[in-house]
């Protein structure tokens, strides 16, 4: 059973119980009041009869009502019947004689000493009969000598109650039908947004479109908040799924590029090893004709190639390990360090790097008294990456390092006059294994250096600015949050 049907059943059941209780209460109150009024009228007449003392005990114990009492009872439409238990005589009112009525006379044992109402039904007509015992106190003993029965016709009241019962039953039944119909309609209307949620979830289950959203223009009630939460969850899932796809794509690209980068030095190493094996074993005609000096020279060149390729593989593996640690969420341990000695050491060591360009130290006076919250080894590694990059892509000209200051940030600028690049390539240069088209296959490198440098800068809460123009050079400005006149840790 669906939720809307269960809700409708609950609404209808609760309404049914409420209507039954309400109808029963109304019916009982009206019935009580109507029959109480009827009995009250009879009780008043009985009280007058007993208080008038017009009831006489004649010789022979004959019980009689006087004329005034009879007229009063006839005016009130009350039938009377007197029974004398001493003489076993029963007299009735003229109205009863005309209607051929007679009420059952209870025995002395059944009467008792208190008045009470009983209901008799004769010829399809109900009568409410008050039985009033007549007692005589003889020598301190109460003796019942007679019984007065005052009756009134309750047919009109019975019809009213029957009609009322019919109206209540029909009204309850009609109300339940109408309420059930509208309840089902309202439940279906209120639950229709849930159907949209189910349809959206089904579309996502059967497909891969996470852009599905649930349209809802209703009030901000529980269902509205539920749909808002589901839409928010779908949006977050879509973003997560896209990030995951991008991560998988980047991982596949990384593995592909890494395989390519590793395959080249391995091929070179294997080729040189095979060459040395053939030369030293003399398994080819060319090797047999070579003299000792030629073999020595060829071996030196092959070993040199193997050493260079091994170094290249070592750098590549180290770079990949650094990026793997970054992907694993490894954080850099930071402390307060003075920036000027760190940069001076980098400047001094950079002059020994392989290069064709002139290495120029610019104005670094801005670094005096400046501290940063960082890691010395990683900051130096990051600076060397940018400097080595500048040397590699500057076949002639110069590479300059200087410093600048802006809004509580210290900037280290590394500018070269090398080959530069198109501005359209700037957003991609920090991606792994990305290298500008004009440098790919020409300038040696793994394509991981700038990715590592960007990770180090991000870990230091810094940023990097790139200015470039093709055939004119490139400038990198590394911005780091500055601390002035702090004590090193």
Secondary structure, DSSP 8 states (H G I E B T S, - for coil): --HHHHHHHHHHHHHHHHHHHHHHHHHHHHHHHHHHHHHHHHHHHHHHHHHH---EE-TT--EE--HHHHHHHHHTT-EEEEEETTTTEEEE-HHHHHHT-------HHHH-SS-EEEEEEETTEEEEEEEEEEEEEETTEEEEEEEEEEEEE-HHHHHHHHHHHHHHHHHHHHHHHHHHHHHHHHHHHHHHHHHHHHHHHHHHHHS--TT------S-SSHHHHHHHHHHHHHHHHHHHHHHHHHHHHHHHHHHHHHHHHHHHHHHHHHHHHHHHHHHHHT-SHHHHH--HHHHHHHHHHHHHHHHHHHHHHHHHHHHHHHHHHHHTT-----EEEEHHHHHHHHHHHHTTS--SSEEEE---GGGTTEEEEE-HHHHHHHHHHHHHHHHHT-SSSEEEEEEEEETTEEEEEEEE-S----GGGGGGTTSTT---TTTTTTS---S-HHHHHHHHHHHTT-EEEEEEETTTEEEEEEEEE-EES----
